[in-house]
């Protein structure tokens, strides 16, 4: 836990000096399509103007602005116009997807994943959630993986008497096709987004860990943490 906090703090210190535009250009060089988010006012509320916005900050700045891109000229034009705009990753398609957990649950899961040995890719944190980036997946592929995990859970249940059958962590969210994830150094209504494990040169979309492998590792981690409930949802 201390190691995770320390890595996050050092990463935030290093990247807080970068502008959103510089960060967006860096992500684009990795093949991650990005676009500017709507942003927040001084009161922390979403600037889209919708009362009770269901996804503050985590949507494009204008309804017409839907085509995320890795084109540096377009990215520079966008952030020249709105220098403080949050950086959004449009998940799915050829872009990375993501799995996110409540912050405390995510930190515990990440520590367990490290003990179990599966490869993890970039990991980012907001004040309330931890997000693991994974390779692109389709909704059909995700559905097949979840069905397989459910079948395995039913088969394993008798053997798990007195323990916890394999299941996904509570409040797991899936950020797949059609979704958005806010990337550092963006500011959200809850606070700043920062890297716990920053992306490296090799972290192009299809070289990230497969969602299936991460989900199976999370199930294994949940066996070591009795009491979890599977309430995963697509976001």
C-alpha positions, 0 to 999 in steps of 0.5 A, spaced: 500 500 500 505 504 501 509 503 495 503 504 491 502 511 494 509 512 493 509 511 486 503 515 485 505 521 489 512 521 485 508 520 478 504 526 480 509 530 481 513 528 475 507 529 471 503 535 474 508 539 470 506 537 464 500 541 460 494 537 458 496 538 451 503 535 452 500 529 455 495 528 450 500 528 444 504 523 448 498 519 448 497 520 441 504 517 440 502 511 443 496 510 438 491 512 444 486 516 440 484 522 445 479 528 445 478 534 450 473 533 455 468 538 458 472 540 464 469 543 471 468 550 474 471 552 480 465 549 484 467 542 481 461 541 477 461 539 470 461 545 465 456 541 460 450 545 464 446 539 465 443 538 471 445 532 475 450 530 469 451 522 470 459 522 468 462 529 470 468 531 466 468 524 463 465 526 456 467 530 450 466 538 451 461 539 445 456 534 443 459 534 436 466 533 438 466 525 438 471 523 433 477 522 438 484 522 434 491 521 435 493 526 429 498 531 433 495 537 428 488 536 431 490 535 438 494 541 438 488 545 435 484 543 440 488 544 446 490 551 443 483 553 444 482 550 451 489 549 454 486 546 461 481 541 458 481 534 461 484 529 456 479 523 455 481 516 452 476 514 447 476 506 449 474 501 444 475 500 437 483 500 436 484 504 443 485 501 449 479 499 454 479 499 461 477 496 468 476 500 474 475 499 481 473 503 488 480 506 490 481 502 496 479 495 493 483 497 487 489 498 491 488 491 495 487 488 488 493 491 485 497 488 491 494 481 490 495 481 483 503 483 484 503 477 489 500 472 484 504 475 478 500 477 472 502 482 468 499 489 469 499 495 464 498 502 466 494 504 472 491 510 474 487 513 479 482 519 481 481 520 488 475 515 488 477 510 483 483 506 480 483 504 473 487 498 469 488 499 462 487 493 458 488 491 450 482 493 446 476 488 446 469 487 443 462 487 447 462 480 444 469 478 447 467 481 454 460 477 454 464 471 452 469 472 458 464 473 463 460 467 461 466 463 462 467 466 469 460 465 471 460 458 469 467 456 472 464 460 479 458 455 479 463 449 478 467 451 483 462 453 488 462 446 492 469 446 492 469 453 495 465 451 501 467 455 507 471 460 503 469 464 497 468 462 490 471 465 485 468 472 483 469 479 480 470 484 485 464 489 488 463 495 483 468 493 478 466 497 471 468 496 464 470 501 460 469 498 453 467 501 446 463 507 446 466 509 453 471 514 456 477 514 461 480 521 463 487 521 463 492 524 467 494 530 468 486 532 468 482 535 473 475 532 475 470 534 479 473 529 485 480 531 484 486 530 480 488 524 475 495 521 476 499 515 474 500 509 479 504 506 474 505 510 468 505 507 461 511 505 457 514 506 450 511 499 449 504 500 451 501 501 445 493 498 445 494 491 442 500 490 447 497 491 453 494 486 458 488 482 455 482 483 459 481 476 460 487 475 463 486 481 468 479 479 470 481 472 471 487 474 476 482 479 479 477 473 480 483 469 483 485 475 488 478 475 490 478 468 493 484 471 497 479 477 500 472 474 502 466 478 502 466 481 495 460 481 491 460 481 483 457 488 481 461 489 475 458 494 470 459 497 463 461 504 463 
